[in-house]
Amino acid sequence: MMEWRRLGNCHPQVYHDQFVAWQSPLVPIAQKLWEIAYPHTILCLAQLFHESAYATRGIAASKNWHNCLGQRPRPEDRNGPHDMGGFMSFPSWEECVRYWRRKITDSSYG
């Protein structure tokens, strides 16, 4: 079984290049998202593509929730102000990645 927390990092330019190729709204903040995701930048980039094609598809593109990672509320966040009936909303793309990073670095997760 793959230890997904140990996938490591890619160069920040990879984020920029992928976002540009997909005409993503994340292009202007590519470096910042890479910094927030560090040291899990490869995992984050893969999930960004899988969940929303870099914020160009799904709820990330159709709603103003800034949920580019398909984040569902953790138990402590259910029915809170950012729980939109099964998915989370965030004030910014950066906050979505921060929430993701807190979750995956929590030893009780996964």
C-alpha positions as CSV (number, residue, x, y, z in Angstrom):
1,M,0.0,0.0,0.0
2,M,1.3,3.5,-0.9
3,E,2.1,5.8,1.9
4,W,0.4,8.9,0.4
5,R,1.8,11.3,3.1
6,R,5.3,10.6,1.7
7,L,4.8,11.4,-1.9
8,G,6.9,14.6,-1.5
9,N,7.1,17.8,-3.5
10,C,7.3,19.0,-7.0
11,H,8.8,22.3,-8.2
12,P,6.5,25.3,-7.8
13,Q,6.7,25.9,-11.6
14,V,4.7,22.7,-12.1
15,Y,1.7,24.2,-10.3
16,H,1.9,27.3,-12.5
17,D,2.3,25.3,-15.7
18,Q,-0.5,23.0,-15.0
19,F,-2.9,25.8,-14.0
20,V,-2.0,27.7,-17.2
21,A,-2.5,24.7,-19.4
22,W,-6.0,24.2,-17.9
23,Q,-6.9,28.0,-17.9
24,S,-7.4,27.7,-14.2
25,P,-8.5,30.6,-12.0
26,L,-5.7,29.4,-9.7
27,V,-2.9,30.7,-11.9
28,P,-2.4,34.0,-10.0
29,I,-1.9,32.1,-6.7
30,A,0.0,29.1,-7.9
31,Q,3.1,29.9,-5.8
32,K,1.0,30.6,-2.7
33,L,-1.0,27.3,-3.1
34,W,2.3,25.4,-3.5
35,E,3.6,27.0,-0.3
36,I,0.5,26.1,1.7
37,A,0.5,22.5,0.5
38,Y,4.2,22.0,1.3
39,P,5.5,19.3,2.1
40,H,2.6,17.6,0.3
41,T,2.7,19.4,-3.0
42,I,2.5,16.4,-5.3
43,L,-0.5,15.0,-3.4
44,C,-2.3,18.3,-3.4
45,L,-1.7,18.8,-7.1
46,A,-3.0,15.4,-7.9
47,Q,-6.1,16.0,-5.8
48,L,-6.7,19.4,-7.3
49,F,-6.8,17.8,-10.7
50,H,-8.9,14.8,-9.6
51,E,-11.5,16.8,-7.7
52,S,-11.9,19.9,-9.9
53,A,-9.5,19.9,-12.9
54,Y,-7.7,22.8,-11.1
55,A,-10.9,24.6,-10.2
56,T,-12.3,24.5,-13.8
57,R,-15.0,21.8,-13.2
58,G,-17.5,20.6,-10.7
59,I,-18.5,22.7,-7.6
60,A,-15.3,24.6,-7.8
61,A,-16.3,26.1,-11.2
62,S,-20.1,26.2,-10.7
63,K,-20.4,27.7,-7.2
64,N,-18.6,30.5,-5.4
65,W,-17.5,28.1,-2.6
66,H,-13.8,28.1,-3.5
67,N,-13.7,24.4,-2.9
68,C,-11.1,23.2,-5.4
69,L,-10.4,20.0,-3.5
70,G,-13.9,18.6,-3.0
71,Q,-13.6,19.1,0.7
72,R,-16.3,17.6,2.8
73,P,-16.8,18.8,6.4
74,R,-15.0,17.0,9.2
75,P,-17.2,15.9,12.1
76,E,-16.5,19.0,14.0
77,D,-17.4,21.2,11.0
78,R,-20.8,19.5,10.2
79,N,-23.7,21.9,10.3
80,G,-21.4,24.8,10.7
81,P,-21.4,28.1,8.7
82,H,-19.2,26.6,5.9
83,D,-21.1,23.3,5.5
84,M,-23.1,23.5,2.3
85,G,-25.0,20.3,2.7
86,G,-22.1,17.9,2.3
87,F,-19.4,20.1,0.9
88,M,-17.5,22.9,2.5
89,S,-17.3,26.5,1.3
90,F,-14.3,28.7,1.8
91,P,-13.6,32.4,1.7
92,S,-10.7,31.8,-0.7
93,W,-8.9,29.1,-2.6
94,E,-6.0,29.4,-0.2
95,E,-8.3,28.6,2.8
96,C,-9.5,25.5,1.0
97,V,-5.9,24.3,0.6
98,R,-5.1,25.2,4.3
99,Y,-8.2,23.1,5.4
100,W,-7.0,20.2,3.2
101,R,-3.4,20.4,4.7
102,R,-4.7,20.5,8.3
103,K,-6.8,17.4,7.6
104,I,-4.1,15.3,5.9
105,T,-1.5,16.2,8.5
106,D,-3.8,15.2,11.3
107,S,-2.6,11.8,12.6
108,S,-6.2,10.7,13.2
109,Y,-7.0,11.1,9.5
110,G,-6.8,8.4,7.0
